[in-house]
Amino acid sequence: MSKALGLEAGDRPGPLRRLDVWRDLDQVARLLNVVFGDEAAAMGRSVSREFDLLRFAAPVASLHALFSDGFAGVFGGFVWEENGRIVGNVSVGKVDKSGQRWMIANVAVHPSYRRRGIARQLTQTAVDEAVRRGARAVVLDVRADNEPARTLYLSMGFQFLDCKARFRLAHALRRDWSVQPGYEICQLPPYDRSRILPLVLAATPQTVQKLLPIRTRDYAVSWWRGIGTSFVHSLCGETERIFGVQRGGELVGIAEIVVRKWSSLHRFSMLTHPDHAAHVSNTLVGRSLAGLQHYAPRPVVAEIRSGRQAEAEALRAYGFTELETLETLVYWP
């Protein structure tokens, strides 16, 4: 890692500097709209609309960052500025409360400024920042068909970790659902993750767990996490609902749907036990879509781990179409 591109470069005046939420948000929004606007529109998203929400949330988030180191990662990152114009951006922040796992996102360079090494320097600076603050693993997602980006990250030492498929549903035409004999549906509180730990262990491939072990403390019940979850959802106009399917008291599948009041789409994710996926996937998709009937009709974007045939078939049965494949890459200091 080049120290010249690390914290010092991000803090001092120059092309590469630390993101200033108060003055940079508008320019970053315009940049991301140029770089990712078409991709977002294909999923029914609006970059401009989502940044309008961030513009509202930024003052509150910045205030909380003064008192909570964990909250500071929400708006952390670096920009590349030339002649007063932001032409490059990278976001970086924690993904767990221990601060040992960090994620890089929104690596963007304006088309007129590419092939100058800006993306590499932004990404390197983000990695250096995460490592300086205690990261033991840094992850990022990249589209499987984005060969230039994949080549860049792999050349910097990132390695393949996992793969997920993203689906989109324009309109929820089916809302029917049923539960197979021997199974029962339940609803879980968003802040209580302790009960899903055995399912996560069973559903996560051993190859992934070997590289990024699943830690019990990340699923512990916390009253502070409950308050924080409620605050974030209220701030963003979100409602989170988690449905589960159990058999003999054992949780064998869960689906999480995040209903967004101000965003242009809703989000859906699903996790099923390999031995029960064929029996519970349709139930989880149908029950979740039925839960949307009281909310504004918007497209739904779903993410599942690639290779989960029963889950993919259930999504297609309810009208979802596959959009893209995302690879998760990981870097270890």
Residue pairs with C-beta under 8 A, 6 or more apart in sequence:
1 124
1 127
1 128
1 131
2 124
2 128
3 128
5 16
5 121
5 124
5 125
5 128
6 124
6 125
6 128
6 129
6 132
7 128
7 129
7 132
9 16
9 17
9 121
9 125
10 16
10 17
10 18
10 78
10 125
10 129
11 17
11 18
15 80
15 81
15 82
16 78
16 79
16 80
16 81
16 88
16 121
16 122
16 125
17 78
17 79
17 81
18 77
18 78
18 79
19 28
19 75
19 76
19 77
19 78
19 79
19 89
19 91
21 58
21 61
21 62
21 75
22 58
22 62
24 79
24 86
25 51
25 54
25 55
25 58
26 51
26 55
27 79
27 85
27 86
28 51
28 79
28 86
28 89
29 47
29 48
29 51
29 54
29 55
31 86
31 87
31 88
31 89
31 108
31 110
32 47
32 51
32 89
32 106
32 108
33 47
33 48
34 110
34 111
35 108
35 109
35 110
35 111
36 47
36 106
36 108
37 47
40 46
40 47
42 168
42 323
43 166
43 168
43 265
43 299
43 301
43 323
44 168
44 170
44 264
44 265
44 298
44 299
44 301
45 263
45 264
45 265
45 301
46 264
49 262
49 263
49 264
50 263
50 264
52 262
53 236
53 237
53 262
53 263
57 235
57 236
58 75
60 235
61 71
61 74
61 75
61 235
62 75
64 71
65 71
65 72
65 74
65 75
69 99
70 94
70 97
70 99
72 93
73 92
73 93
73 94
73 102
74 93
75 93
76 91
76 92
76 93
76 129
77 89
77 90
77 91
77 92
77 93
77 106
77 126
78 89
78 90
78 92
78 122
78 125
78 126
78 129
79 86
79 88
79 89
79 90
80 86
80 87
80 88
80 89
80 109
80 113
80 118
80 121
80 122
81 87
82 113
87 109
87 110
87 112
87 113
87 118
88 108
88 109
88 110
88 113
88 118
88 119
88 122
89 106
89 107
89 108
89 122
90 104
90 105
90 106
90 107
90 108
90 122
90 123
90 125
90 126
91 104
91 105
91 106
91 126
92 102
92 103
92 104
92 105
92 126
92 129
92 130
93 102
93 103
94 101
94 102
94 103
95 101
95 102
95 103
95 139
96 215
96 218
97 218
98 215
98 217
98 218
99 133
99 134
99 135
100 134
100 135
100 136
100 137
101 135
101 136
101 137
101 138
101 139
101 212
102 130
102 133
102 135
102 137
102 138
102 139
103 138
103 139
103 140
104 123
104 126
104 127
104 130
104 138
104 139
104 140
105 140
105 141
107 119
107 122
107 123
107 140
107 149
109 118
109 119
109 122
119 149
119 152
120 152
120 156
123 152
123 153
123 156
124 156
126 138
127 138
127 156
127 331
130 138
131 138
131 333
135 333
136 332
136 333
137 212
137 330
137 331
137 332
138 330
138 331
138 332
138 333
139 161
139 212
139 328
139 329
139 330
139 331
140 153
140 158
140 328
140 329
141 326
141 327
141 328
141 329
142 149
142 150
142 153
142 326
142 327
142 329
143 149
143 324
143 325
143 326
143 327
144 150
144 163
144 324
144 325
144 326
144 327
145 324
145 325
150 327
150 329
153 329
154 329
156 331
157 331
158 329
158 330
158 331
159 329
159 330
159 331
160 327
160 328
160 329
161 208
161 211
161 212
161 327
161 328
161 329
161 330
162 205
162 208
162 305
162 327
162 328
163 305
163 306
163 307
163 325
163 326
163 327
163 328
164 303
164 304
164 305
164 306
164 325
164 326
164 328
165 303
165 304
165 305
165 306
165 312
165 322
165 324
165 325
165 326
166 301
166 302
166 303
166 322
166 323
166 324
166 325
166 326
167 301
167 302
167 303
167 304
167 312
167 315
167 320
167 321
167 322
167 323
168 299
168 300
168 301
168 302
168 320
168 321
168 323
169 289
169 299
169 300
169 301
169 302
169 315
169 318
169 319
169 320
169 321
170 299
170 319
171 297
171 299
171 319
172 289
172 292
172 293
172 297
172 300
172 318
172 319
173 319
174 286
174 289
174 317
174 318
174 319
175 286
175 289
175 290
175 292
175 293
176 286
176 290
177 282
177 283
177 285
177 286
177 287
177 289
177 290
178 282
178 283
178 286
179 185
179 245
179 283
180 279
180 280
180 283
182 247
183 245
183 246
183 247
183 252
183 276
183 279
183 280
183 283
184 245
184 246
184 247
185 243
185 244
185 245
185 283
185 287
186 243
186 244
186 245
186 246
187 241
187 242
187 243
187 244
188 195
188 196
188 242
188 243
188 244
188 254
189 226
189 242
190 229
190 233
190 240
190 241
190 242
191 221
191 222
191 225
191 226
191 229
191 230
192 221
192 226
193 218
193 219
193 220
193 221
194 219
194 220
194 221
195 244
195 251
196 219
196 244
196 251
196 254
196 271
197 214
197 216
197 219
198 250
198 251
199 251
199 252
199 253
199 254
199 271
199 273
200 214
200 219
200 271
201 209
201 214
202 273
202 274
203 271
203 272
203 273
203 274
203 305
204 214
205 305
211 330
212 330
229 240
232 238
233 239
233 240
236 260
236 262
236 263
237 260
237 261
237 262
237 263
238 258
238 259
238 260
238 261
239 258
239 259
239 261
239 295
240 256
240 257
240 258
240 259
241 256
241 257
241 259
241 288
241 291
242 254
242 255
242 256
242 257
243 254
243 255
243 257
243 284
243 287
243 288
243 291
244 251
244 253
244 254
244 255
245 251
245 252
245 253
245 254
245 276
245 280
245 283
245 284
246 252
247 276
252 272
252 273
252 275
252 276
252 280
253 270
253 271
253 272
253 273
253 276
253 277
253 280
253 281
253 283
253 284
254 270
254 271
254 272
254 284
255 268
255 269
255 270
255 271
255 284
255 285
255 287
255 288
256 268
256 269
256 270
257 266
257 267
257 268
257 288
257 291
257 292
257 300
258 266
258 267
258 268
259 266
259 292
259 295
260 266
260 267
260 298
261 296
263 298
264 298
264 299
265 298
265 299
265 300
265 301
266 292
266 295
266 298
266 299
266 300
266 301
267 300
267 301
267 302
267 303
268 285
268 288
268 300
268 301
268 302
268 303
269 302
269 303
269 304
270 281
270 284
270 285
270 302
270 304
270 311
272 280
272 281
272 284
272 308
272 310
272 311
273 280
277 308
277 310
277 311
278 310
281 310
281 311
281 313
281 314
282 314
282 317
284 314
285 314
285 315
285 317
285 318
286 318
289 300
289 318
292 300
300 320
301 323
302 315
302 320
303 326
304 311
304 312
304 315
305 311
306 325
312 322
